[in-house]
Amino acid sequence: MSGPVRQDDIPRLVADLHSVLLASGAAEVICDVGGVTTADLVTVEAVARLRLAARRAGVGLLLRGPTPALWALLRLVGLAELCVEVEGDPEEREPPLGVEEAVESGDAAR
């Protein structure tokens, strides 16, 4: 994906995904979203539909390179934790909303 995603792009994106899945037989698809310039609900819908299409085909979907704004929006609508796996080190990402890291007073420092 690159540039802003338009509503009428979504069916083509899903069809392209189906073509790739049929041709490759892959168990996992990596969608590079680093070129997506607009983080909005149309982009979120595109990600959700791609995830659904991948899941229906029995494959995983990974997003590579989401901008901080897109990552935040996916978290906000619940897609980051529930539907979308993001490639990268989980330690580099922020924890899900509502989850705070805490240290008990009796815990030893590591």
C-alpha positions in Angstrom: 0.0 0.0 0.0 1.2 3.5 -0.7 -0.3 7.0 -0.6 -3.7 7.6 0.8 -6.1 4.6 0.6 -9.5 5.4 -1.1 -12.7 3.6 -0.5 -12.8 2.4 -4.1 -9.3 0.9 -3.7 -10.4 -1.7 -1.1 -12.0 -4.3 -3.5 -8.9 -4.2 -5.7 -6.6 -4.6 -2.7 -8.6 -7.6 -1.6 -8.6 -9.1 -5.1 -4.8 -8.6 -5.3 -4.4 -10.4 -2.0 -6.4 -13.3 -3.3 -4.3 -13.5 -6.5 -1.1 -13.5 -4.4 -2.5 -16.2 -2.1 -3.5 -18.4 -5.0 -0.2 -18.0 -6.9 2.1 -18.5 -3.9 0.3 -20.8 -1.5 2.0 -18.8 1.3 1.1 -19.4 5.0 1.7 -15.7 5.8 1.4 -12.4 3.9 3.4 -9.3 4.7 1.7 -6.1 3.8 4.1 -3.2 3.6 2.1 -0.2 4.8 5.1 2.1 5.2 4.0 4.1 2.2 0.6 4.8 3.5 0.5 8.6 4.0 -2.9 9.0 5.6 -4.1 7.2 8.8 -7.8 7.4 8.6 -10.8 5.1 8.9 -10.7 4.1 5.2 -7.2 2.8 5.8 -8.4 1.0 8.9 -11.2 -0.5 6.8 -8.7 -1.7 4.2 -6.5 -3.3 6.8 -9.5 -5.0 8.4 -10.8 -6.3 5.0 -7.3 -7.6 4.1 -7.0 -9.3 7.5 -10.5 -10.9 7.0 -9.6 -12.1 3.5 -6.3 -13.6 4.7 -8.0 -15.2 7.7 -10.7 -16.7 5.4 -7.9 -18.1 3.2 -6.2 -19.6 6.3 -3.1 -17.4 6.3 -1.6 -14.8 8.6 -1.3 -11.2 7.8 1.6 -9.1 9.0 1.9 -5.3 8.6 5.4 -3.9 8.0 6.2 -0.3 8.7 3.0 1.3 9.9 3.4 5.0 10.7 3.0 5.9 14.4 -0.3 7.6 13.4 -1.6 4.4 11.7 -0.4 2.2 14.6 -2.2 4.5 17.1 -5.4 4.4 15.1 -5.3 0.6 14.8 -4.8 0.4 18.5 -7.7 2.8 19.1 -10.2 0.8 17.1 -9.0 -2.5 18.6 -7.5 -4.0 15.4 -3.9 -3.9 16.6 -4.5 -6.3 19.5 -7.3 -8.5 18.0 -6.8 -8.7 14.3 -3.5 -7.5 13.1 0.0 -8.8 13.9 2.7 -6.1 13.4 6.1 -7.3 12.4 8.9 -6.1 14.8 10.1 -6.4 18.3 7.1 -6.3 20.7 9.4 -4.6 23.3 9.7 -1.6 20.9 5.9 -1.1 20.7 3.7 0.6 23.3 1.6 -1.6 25.5 -2.1 -1.9 24.6 -4.4 0.8 26.0 -5.4 0.2 29.6 -2.4 -1.9 30.3 0.3 -0.4 32.6 3.6 -1.9 33.6 4.0 -1.9 37.3 6.6 -3.0 39.8 5.6 -4.5 43.1 7.5 -3.1 46.1 8.9 -6.6 46.9 10.2 -7.3 43.4 13.9 -7.5 42.9 15.5 -5.2 40.3 16.5 -7.0 37.1 
